[in-house]
Amino acid sequence: MPNGKSNLLQSTSKFKVERIIYRDDEREFAIATGYWDGDDKILRIACRWFNDDIGYPQTFGKPQWMLLPDGIKVDLVNLLDPTIAEVVIHFRNLSSQTDRPLTEK
């Protein structure tokens, strides 16, 4: 991994990384699938920034992953070409049951 920051994208005590599904070294941001808090039956999605010495989020100087809530849909498009790669995150609005996409290029 570039920048020697592989330890900032590893599993933590709460989130066991299964796979990094999106990594942007320029913005120092990653999205991963994994298992939360020992539950190895439900694959979850989490994200974190791996900038500086520790990245964000962090607790007591240790890297952490931010678990995305249930109902979030992540579409990864054109990841093999970083010039056109796209991440689309759909947040479910529980009050109206409609999707509101958030797009990052």
C-alpha positions as CSV (number, residue, x, y, z in Angstrom):
1,M,0.0,0.0,0.0
2,P,1.4,3.4,-0.9
3,N,2.4,5.9,1.8
4,G,3.1,3.1,4.4
5,K,-0.4,3.5,5.8
6,S,-1.5,-0.1,5.5
7,N,-1.9,-0.3,9.3
8,L,-4.6,2.5,9.1
9,L,-6.8,0.2,6.9
10,Q,-6.5,-3.0,8.9
11,S,-9.1,-4.7,11.2
12,T,-9.7,-3.2,14.6
13,S,-11.2,-4.7,17.7
14,K,-14.7,-3.8,16.6
15,F,-14.5,-4.1,12.8
16,K,-12.9,-7.1,11.0
17,V,-12.0,-6.0,7.5
18,E,-13.0,-8.6,4.9
19,R,-12.1,-6.5,1.8
20,I,-11.2,-2.9,0.9
21,I,-13.8,-2.2,-1.8
22,Y,-12.8,1.4,-2.5
23,R,-9.6,3.3,-1.9
24,D,-8.7,6.8,-3.0
25,D,-5.0,7.5,-2.1
26,E,-5.3,11.1,-3.3
27,R,-8.1,11.9,-0.8
28,E,-6.9,9.3,1.6
29,F,-10.3,7.7,2.0
30,A,-11.4,4.1,2.0
31,I,-14.6,2.0,2.1
32,A,-14.5,-1.6,3.3
33,T,-16.7,-4.6,3.8
34,G,-16.3,-6.5,7.0
35,Y,-17.9,-7.9,10.2
36,W,-18.9,-5.7,13.1
37,D,-18.4,-6.5,16.8
38,G,-17.8,-10.3,16.4
39,D,-20.9,-10.9,14.3
40,D,-19.5,-13.0,11.4
41,K,-22.8,-13.6,9.7
42,I,-23.7,-10.1,8.5
43,L,-21.4,-8.4,6.1
44,R,-21.4,-4.6,6.8
45,I,-19.9,-1.5,5.2
46,A,-17.6,0.9,6.9
47,C,-15.4,3.8,5.9
48,R,-12.4,5.9,7.2
49,W,-9.9,8.5,6.2
50,F,-6.3,7.4,6.5
51,N,-4.6,10.7,6.4
52,D,-2.0,12.2,8.8
53,D,-0.6,9.8,11.4
54,I,-3.8,8.2,12.6
55,G,-6.6,9.1,10.2
56,Y,-10.3,9.5,11.2
57,P,-12.2,8.2,13.0
58,Q,-9.9,7.3,15.9
59,T,-10.4,6.6,19.5
60,F,-7.6,7.0,22.1
61,G,-5.0,7.2,19.3
62,K,-6.2,4.0,17.6
63,P,-7.7,3.8,14.1
64,Q,-11.4,3.0,13.9
65,W,-13.8,2.3,11.1
66,M,-17.1,4.2,10.9
67,L,-19.9,1.7,10.4
68,L,-22.5,2.8,7.8
69,P,-26.1,2.3,8.9
70,D,-28.3,-0.5,7.5
71,G,-30.2,0.6,4.4
72,I,-27.3,2.3,2.7
73,K,-26.5,1.1,-0.8
74,V,-23.0,1.6,-2.3
75,D,-22.5,1.4,-6.0
76,L,-18.9,1.3,-7.3
77,V,-18.5,2.2,-10.9
78,N,-15.4,2.1,-13.2
79,L,-13.0,1.3,-10.4
80,L,-10.4,0.0,-12.8
81,D,-9.9,3.4,-14.3
82,P,-9.2,6.0,-11.6
83,T,-9.9,8.9,-14.0
84,I,-13.5,8.0,-14.2
85,A,-14.1,5.9,-11.1
86,E,-17.2,6.7,-9.2
87,V,-18.8,5.9,-5.8
88,V,-22.5,6.4,-5.4
89,I,-24.0,6.1,-1.9
90,H,-27.8,5.9,-1.6
91,F,-29.2,6.9,1.8
92,R,-32.7,5.6,2.5
93,N,-34.9,8.3,3.9
94,L,-36.9,6.4,6.4
95,S,-39.7,8.9,6.6
96,S,-40.5,8.8,2.9
97,Q,-38.9,5.5,1.8
98,T,-37.1,7.1,-1.1
99,D,-33.5,6.9,-2.1
100,R,-31.3,10.1,-2.1
101,P,-28.1,9.4,-4.0
102,L,-24.8,11.0,-3.0
103,T,-22.2,10.8,-5.8
104,E,-18.4,11.2,-5.4
105,K,-16.3,11.3,-8.6
